């Protein structure tokens, strides 16, 4: 307990220890105000991330930047992709079969539309090259088509992996390359087309690597052959795709530094750490 004298009667009374904090309301209000000022910028950033997750796809479609395609527009040899983790990165594949279907079709059958892609490791399972239906490949996301032979200006303005300046090979060759890669799948069931390596081929299995042996590199190799950076995909050769190129990481690093600096500046201003003209930002705001 703590003693406290009444200002009117002069009587000294005992207050429980639990009420000590009530004797210092101004201190606690000041602390709460400081915490609130610090938390607000973080809330704004968190809110912006959540909004961007849904707003970015909508903005792409409204501005014409989206390269989304309907299933009826797909043809064998098309290089397609679907975004993962919002718009963080793309998962790529090659269309090897497509046929007309009803408007109510969910594209869950291989005969409707088949896509060869490099499935990344998940749930303890190794990554493997496999053929999937369009629905399995897209996982509920919009399917987009990579555009080739674009101008340099568009190439640098677009997100890495969406467009390419190279000229692709004819679609029969692209499809043939993709189908040949199915023999490299280590997870396919015995006797299936995806599990039959060439006799004596010691490099039938391909190890997935996020940076140097991924789905985009597979699709680019099917489209470009040696121009993709690999002479043979079913080999120990490695290369960087457009999404994992060093130049892209440099641009992302510069962008991250700018965003981090802006966030730090916002927090500093909100907490009054930064001063403007010799006065704190809080004092300037109060004036």
C-alpha positions in Angstrom: 0.0 0.0 0.0 1.0 3.6 -0.4 0.0 6.7 1.7 -1.8 9.6 0.0 -3.1 12.8 1.5 -6.5 14.2 0.5 -6.1 17.7 -0.8 -9.4 18.9 0.7 -9.7 17.3 4.1 -6.0 16.7 4.7 -6.8 13.1 5.7 -4.0 10.6 5.0 -5.3 7.4 3.6 -3.8 4.1 2.4 -4.1 3.2 -1.2 -3.6 -0.4 -2.4 -0.5 -1.1 -4.4 -2.7 -1.9 -7.4 -3.7 1.7 -7.6 -0.2 3.1 -7.8 -0.4 3.3 -11.6 -3.4 5.6 -11.2 -1.2 8.0 -9.4 0.9 8.4 -12.5 -1.7 8.7 -15.3 0.3 11.2 -17.3 3.3 8.9 -17.6 1.3 6.0 -18.8 -0.6 8.1 -21.3 2.7 9.4 -22.7 4.0 5.9 -23.0 0.8 4.7 -24.7 1.0 7.7 -27.1 4.6 6.8 -28.0 3.8 3.2 -28.6 0.8 4.2 -30.8 3.0 6.5 -32.8 5.5 3.7 -33.4 2.8 1.1 -34.3 0.9 3.2 -36.8 3.5 3.1 -39.6 3.8 -0.7 -39.1 0.1 -1.0 -39.3 0.1 1.0 -42.5 2.8 -1.2 -44.0 0.9 -4.4 -43.0 -2.3 -3.0 -44.4 -0.6 -2.0 -47.7 0.8 -5.5 -48.1 -2.7 -7.1 -47.6 -4.3 -4.7 -50.0 -1.6 -5.1 -52.6 -2.1 -8.9 -52.6 -5.6 -8.4 -54.0 -5.2 -5.0 -55.7 -2.2 -5.8 -57.9 -3.9 -8.5 -60.0 -7.0 -6.2 -60.5 -4.8 -3.3 -61.5 -2.9 -5.4 -64.0 -6.2 -6.4 -65.7 -7.6 -2.9 -65.7 -4.5 -1.2 -67.1 -3.9 -3.8 -69.9 -0.6 -4.9 -68.3 -2.0 -8.4 -67.6 -1.0 -11.1 -70.0 -3.8 -13.4 -68.9 -5.3 -15.8 -71.5 -8.3 -18.0 -71.6 -8.0 -21.7 -72.1 -9.5 -21.4 -75.5 -6.6 -19.2 -76.6 -3.9 -21.6 -75.6 -2.0 -23.6 -78.3 0.6 -26.4 -78.0 4.1 -24.9 -77.5 2.8 -21.9 -75.5 5.0 -20.8 -72.6 2.6 -20.0 -69.8 3.0 -19.0 -66.1 0.9 -18.4 -63.0 1.8 -16.1 -60.1 2.5 -17.6 -56.7 2.5 -15.9 -53.3 0.5 -13.0 -54.5 2.7 -11.5 -57.2 6.0 -12.5 -55.7 7.2 -15.0 -58.4 5.9 -17.0 -61.3 5.6 -20.7 -61.9 6.2 -21.6 -65.6 5.2 -24.4 -67.9 4.8 -25.5 -71.5 1.4 -26.4 -73.1 1.8 -29.7 -74.9 -1.9 -30.6 -75.6 -5.1 -28.7 -75.8 -8.5 -29.4 -77.3 -11.9 -27.7 -77.4 -14.1 -28.1 -74.3 -17.4 -26.9 -73.0 -17.8 -23.5 -71.4 -18.5 -25.2 -68.0 -15.2 -27.3 -68.2 -12.9 -26.8 -65.2 -9.9 -27.9 -67.2 -9.0 -30.7 -64.7 -8.4 -33.4 -67.3 -5.2 -33.9 -69.2 -7.1 -34.4 -72.5 -8.5 -30.9 -72.1 -5.1 -29.1 -71.6 -1.8 -30.6 -70.6 1.1 -28.6 -69.2 4.7 -29.9 -68.7 6.4 -28.1 -65.8 9.0 -28.5 -63.1 7.1 -29.0 -59.8 9.2 -27.6 -56.9 9.8 -29.7 -53.7 6.9 -29.6 -51.2 5.9 -31.6 -48.2 9.0 -33.7 -48.1 8.6 -34.7 -51.7 11.4 -34.0 -54.3 10.8 -31.6 -57.1 10.1 -33.3 -60.4 9.2 -32.7 -64.0 5.7 -33.7 -64.6 2.6 -33.2 -66.9 -0.4 -31.7 -65.2 -3.8 -30.5 -66.2 -4.3 -26.7 -66.6 -6.3 -26.5 -63.3 -3.5 -28.3 -61.4 -0.9 -26.1 -62.9 -2.7 -22.8 -62.2 -3.9 -23.7 -58.6 -6.8 -21.3 -59.0 -4.8 -18.4 -60.3 -4.9 -16.5 -63.6 -2.9 -18.2 -66.4 -0.7 -15.8 -68.4 1.3 -16.3 -71.6 4.9 -15.2 -72.0 5.4 -12.9 -74.9 8.5 -13.3 -77.0 10.3 -10.9 -79.5 9.3 -7.8 -77.5 11.2 -4.5 -77.8 14.0 -3.7 -75.3 11.9 -0.9 -73.7 9.0 -3.2 -72.9 11.5 -5.9 -71.6 13.0 -3.6 -69.0 9.6 -2.1 -68.0 7.9 -5.5 -67.4 8.4 -7.8 -64.5 11.2 -10.3 -65.1 9.9 -13.5 -66.6 6.8 -12.0 -68.3 8.4 -11.2 -71.6 11.5 -12.0 -73.6 13.4 -10.3 -76.5 14.5 -13.7 -78.0 12.9 -15.4 -81.0 11.4 -18.8 -79.9 11.8 -22.0 -81.9 8.9 -23.5 -83.9 6.1 -24.9 -81.6 6.6 -28.6 -82.7 10.2 -28.5 -81.5 9.2 -26.7 -78.3 6.5 -29.4 -77.6 9.0 -32.2 -78.5 11.6 -30.9 -76.0 9.0 -30.6 -73.3 7.7 -34.2 -73.8 11.2 -35.6 -73.8 11.8 -34.1 -70.4 9.1 -36.2 -68.8 11.6 -39.1 -68.7 13.5 -37.1 -66.1 10.8 -37.4 -63.4 12.0 -39.4 -60.4 8.5 -39.6 -58.8 6.5 -41.1 -61.7 5.0 -44.5 -61.3 6.9 -47.5 -62.9 6.0 -48.1 -66.5 4.7 -44.6 -67.1 6.1 -42.3 -69.9 7.5 -40.0 -67.2 9.6 -42.8 -65.6 11.4 -44.3 -68.6 14.9 -42.9 -69.0 17.1 -43.6 -72.0 19.2 -46.8 -71.7 22.5 -46.0 -70.1 21.4 -42.4 -69.4 23.0 -41.7 -66.0 21.6 -38.1 -66.0 17.9 -39.0 -66.2 17.0 -37.4 -62.9 17.1 -33.6 -62.6 17.5 -31.9 -59.2 15.3 -28.9 -58.7 17.2 -25.7 -57.7 15.3 -22.5 -57.0 18.0 -20.3 -58.7 19.6 -22.4 -61.4 17.2 -25.2 -62.3 13.6 -24.1 -62.0 10.4 -24.1 -63.9 11.1 -20.9 -65.8 14.5 -22.2 -67.0 12.7 -25.4 -68.1 10.2 -23.5 -70.2 12.9 -21.2 -71.7 15.0 -24.2 -72.6 12.0 -25.7 -74.4 11.5 -22.4 -76.3 15.1 -21.4 -77.0 17.3 -24.5 -76.7 20.9 -23.6 -76.2 20.1 -19.9 -76.2 18.5 -20.3 -72.8 21.9 -20.9 -71.3 21.7 -24.8 -71.3 22.6 -27.1 -74.1 20.8 -30.1 -72.3 18.3 -29.6 -69.5 18.7 -33.2 -68.4 22.2 -32.7 -67.3 24.3 -31.2 -64.6 24.4 -27.9 -66.4 22.9 -24.9 -64.6 22.0 -21.4 -65.6 20.0 -18.3 -64.3 16.5 -17.6 -65.5 15.1 -14.1 -66.0 13.6 -14.1 -62.5 16.8 -15.2 -60.8 19.3 -13.2 -62.9 21.9 -11.2 -61.0 20.6 -8.0 -62.6 17.1 -8.6 -61.3 18.4 -9.1 -57.7 20.3 -5.8 -58.0 17.2 -4.0 -59.0 15.2 -5.7 -56.2 17.9 -4.8 -53.7 17.9 -1.1 -54.6 14.1 -1.2 -54.4 14.2 -2.8 -51.0 16.7 -0.3 -49.7 14.5 2.6 -50.9 11.4 1.0 -49.2 13.3 0.3 -46.0 14.6 3.8 -45.9 11.2 5.3 -46.4 9.7 3.1 -43.7 12.4 4.1 -41.2 11.9 7.7 -42.0 8.2 7.4 -41.4 8.7 5.7 -38.1 11.3 8.4 -37.1 8.9 11.2 -38.0 6.0 9.6 -36.2 8.0 9.1 -33.0 9.5 12.6 -33.0 13.1 11.3 -33.5 13.6 13.4 -36.6 13.7 17.1 -36.1 12.7 19.8 -38.6 14.5 23.1 -38.4 15.8 22.4 -34.9 12.3 21.3 -33.6 11.0 17.9 -33.3 8.4 16.7 -35.8 5.9 16.4 -33.0 6.4 20.0 -32.0 6.0 21.2 -35.5 2.8 19.2 -35.9 1.5 20.6 -32.6 2.3 24.2 -33.8 
